[in-house]
Amino acid sequence: MKKLIIPSLLALAVMHTSACDLSVSDLNNPGLSELETNPTRALVNSAATGLIVGHRAGVAPANGYIVQLGILGREAYNFDGADPRYIGELLAGTLQRSSPFGGAFWNPPYANIRQANIVIAATDKVVDFSDAEKSAVKGFAHTMMALDLLRVIVTRDTNGAIIDTNKSFDPDVEIGPFVDKATTLARIAELLDLAKTELLAGGTTFPFPLTAGFTGFTSPANFLKVNRAYRARAALYAGDSAGVLTALGESFINAAATTTAALDVGPTLVYSANTGDAVSGLTNPNIFAHPKLKTDAQMNGAAIDDRFTRKITTVPDDEVGSAQGLSSNLKFRMYTRTGPVPLIRNEELILMRAEAEANLGMKTEAIADLNIVRSVSGKLVPLDAASTDAQVQAEIIYNRRYSLMFEGGHRWIDIRRFGLPTDPLLDKPDHKFNLRYPIPQGECDARPTDEPACAKGSL
């Protein structure tokens, strides 16, 4: 019988919770037993808040989600001389399932999903939760499960994922099977829709605190707007344009935005230098912006796209980064060690709406939304109302590239989604373009050798 390997995932879940300096018992001994068999209001509330910290795991270190996917999408370099794999594996070679690169972004999301399952099961056992509070906790937890599962499938793509995650810690329980991308996206949509129903019945307040990154979204009703924003993203990835528009109509989208601050509205992950917390690694001195971000940027007369100006700076000649024949004199200036990292922003919502409108033949509406982003965020001239369908499509791709630059792998995902040619993106003719991550070696080792998903690679 196949075995479910849990300890490493549970340890990650514990780490994620404690990193937020929450008052939660050690979930290994004896806290896990307490949470599963005799949960209290305090334990459940702390574990629920910890799901945000769990979702943060692996996002912003120098070898994290934003950096790795940024490198794969030819947005960034990491010229770390101590580890040649930033180029040798990510840019020149293929992602290896046994490495910290190709094997990344699997265990932490599933650890957090596991913790969410525990929270949901424990909630019904807490007698001093009201029915509304139980519904609010479940709606939050199901939303976070969907966000983590979305991170798994955008990295693994057609290699698939595991959606049957509600397993016990019994070592004899079989591992959930792999399912394809479409089935995974359908499950994500199902989780988000279930969470919507629960949040609507969740009363006026959550019984637990959310982090400062969710300011403005701390009630079930307002958090539902975040849920619907992610529902729109899931629908976009599934090719459901009508679903995108429906979800956006219930989200925090604000197409009347006239400032970049209004475009930036949305939940964020927060970092700090406090004991037990974490700082962002996105300011690592080895991280540079890809030169093509400058050469490919549009101009408004003599002025370059303002998104490039706001997000990137040119360094002096003596600070140019290089490794293995590659170099750059451009660095990102979007982040600080303790500053927020966006999860999903109003600017992305407007661009998602433009893409869905274009797909549904609503070209006039798509151009209007594109022009909001072009004028407010890029300081570019409006797109002509007589633009062809092909021009509108090109503008959707371009504006997503510069609006969502180095925020969470959007460019890499879009190259795959739009089927863009990858050969012109290579820095050298002998480089490769990794389109997806393989299933990690540890996951494959726990399964029969004939598991089809484990035979797939990254190209």
Steps between C-alpha positions, in 0.01 A plus 500: 500500500623850421583703809414860576816679607401770749770597754690745283180673393377526858831645609466767233149582617626540856785723382263718303276554799776574746669739258211742552574491875153363570404334827457151362621181666757279330277320252721193508491428872249535648329785307395292201303270723344802669403664173354181356330351804450782750537829313438830672394832359850640555671205330278513193524878472879494518525218247262687266712815510804279447365401158603843371854444623495152349398644165792742528756219531744492212360805324767765552842350581775538240422147382125539543189499287527856371870473415494154344194566286642842414818335375308238302289775342811702407412784736791451737842353565658383822876532456586303813855386442466234769221318316530468123159330478326838484620501142612142437167344598245778467620656174748270327376157605189320616336509841608202708241335723759427770642852523385795717406667173302242302364342817376827648147633566343165582544412867422845649165543318392147589610552861279806516211316336541229762484759777187649342336156503581466870359845573176422313453167680580655838262793460185293539632364831536842662181548700552872565511589131169631372366354176601821321852483641537136391390596151745791491793280605412237240456758225841647576668158520344375175614818325857453621492135390402614151781758490759238595365250249511769233870552575560128453327479162648817350844359568424139395255582216436190287705283736198510729434523872335319790160629605397222741677652799265437791686196630563391855844457648459124492813372318290232328277753322559500126638808331254696292536445125633753251240682294541718195510879479135545401382285790722692741370837380145369534575398859644845572183660366292263711693591816466872434127470431450293815692765692275769352191330644671466838623860507154630414374317810801610704355798681665839526842410644755221497566351846876514428730783389632534146843645436553867412529403133125440496405845623167585340415131459471390862126425514342198330316730256814686399716189495244354259616765251850348518350154456319620187817662362674163520192333357544727198867402470411130517233550233749686280748212521219256420398696190161595648467864392136532605597365841773764524249783451252352747763461772649843440157653546510378860867587562672822606560612140498878458521607139460865600857500628687816409818445703756224533403476868147409395639237263708356784202430726486135603621255766871460561742278686678685779853459630691635796831477682324402823622194683335189360385673183669525160633773274462501124795374297395689186761768568782245483796673331539214251154559348494705179232590248519352151631749239208420266266675739660823382542421133141370466333788688273735304569872480285809528712737296833511680358350821518129565202308642460635853467149642860439402606828661314429825615142538856492363814704543832506313810431709850647450753311289683373808178339630405309185416138569622208292544124495552230236513748214185692602489849644263779598526857626132508604362431846149486640406766750150378576569337835662555838603245761191574709263636236188327369489255210173510301278196473247636250442864403230713343726553198501125432122487536454768234737316267319172561175670408653639182619154399164339571319776309729456201442125504123559500512741205453809718786687338381851585477413869839323491669804347343728761638283782842477337509877468438543872813299570702653216424857605505473879774241548710532185449868415457384140272633228163327473455201275315596182133405498549359148764251618473153352433188706866405461612840626271475801637154579856629474413786734350263756821299501720812511310674780485188714876470459576852624217546750564166675877502459687290759193455720434128484597329177228657285728545200614135509142378538383728218770380261356154551134610497528699179729248331766763431810382312777431747808484277521882469493523881816294552812685610719257309419256219591199713273603788163335567161637597345311791123515464406322824643343813536123534340304782757499786714193552372439853142483375599260224699280738183439702318369193534210256774543241243500221324818621447693173527842662849414626618420149428853381759774497520876477503561124 
